[in-house]
Amino acid sequence: RDAYFTVNALNQLGVTRTMEHFRRWGIADKVRFAGFPPDLPRNVRFVTRVLGHELVRMERPTNREQQHLLTDISPEGTIWCPKYLFDPVMRHQLLAYPHVGIAMGWEMTGFREDAGRVIADLRQVEGGDTLAVECQYLAACDGASSGVRKALGIEMEGSFAEGQNYSIYFRSTALRDALADRPGVMIEIVNADIRANLSSVDGDARWRLIHFIAPAAEATTDPAICVRQAIGRDIPFELIRALTWSGHRVVAQRVGRGRVFLVGD
């Protein structure tokens, strides 16, 4: 529990700082009220099963309340805003700047540095049109498996594949109704069958369940079994997506080379 509080405090500091940037850009309220229920408590619960015995609960304020709790420290605070609600806010903000353009549906197929500039080769995913963009610098925001990083020959170092995980995205109004008297956004589940985390995606009927698979364990990847083991009841749900992935604790050996920099996590 102490470790959880430490990590949670660090996460809150990081998100608070992000919200301070959004405040400077004039979009803090747009992100805060992007669509996630503003008056839903962001409580975190530790349970044996989602509908089972509660071990401990950490009360956390709503998106609306958070801003007013720590005003002596920051004018902002942590909020809960899923990516599918955040992206349109950021896209609209970016398009307000005359020097910014967004090219949806294009992919970068390669790049080269030449005479104090970078030339990026783009291809339209549907249609196959190509385009060469000349720029002073290239900022790669393509994540941990960055193709730009690989093209630069920059290796990752650290601890790889520390754990196997199975994520299940599903929709269930039955679960929403069953938890109506236990509001919150995140549930840590610990029992003999499954070690998992359930989080609310939209504050309504969309959920994400992450099953943490123990080393050398023979874990099922049947979504129905995993959901039932985590919730403690056989409830109806609609599967959106399920995938396995490994957790890594690694960092790039350097942040860039020449005029190309790694920016995304």
Salt bridges, closest charged atoms under 4 A:
GLU20 OE1 - ARG17 NH1 2.93
ASP29 OD1 - ARG32 NH1 2.33
ASP39 OD1 - ARG64 NE 2.73
GLU54 OE1 - ARG45 NE 2.75
GLU54 OE1 - ARG57 NH2 3.20
GLU59 OE2 - ARG57 NH1 3.48
GLU76 OE2 - ARG23 NH1 2.85
GLU76 OE1 - ARG32 NH2 2.12
ASP87 OD2 - LYS83 NZ 2.80
GLU107 OE2 - ARG123 NH2 2.45
ASP114 OD2 - ARG117 NH2 3.30
ASP121 OD2 - ARG112 NH1 2.82
GLU134 OE1 - ARG117 NH1 2.73
GLU162 OE2 - ARG249 NH2 2.71
ASP177 OD1 - ARG176 NE 3.03
ASP181 OD1 - ARG182 NE 3.35
GLU188 OE1 - ARG195 NH1 3.08
ASP193 OD2 - ARG49 NH2 2.75
ASP202 OD2 - ARG206 NE 3.61
ASP204 OD1 - ARG176 NH1 3.08
GLU238 OE1 - ARG171 NH1 2.98
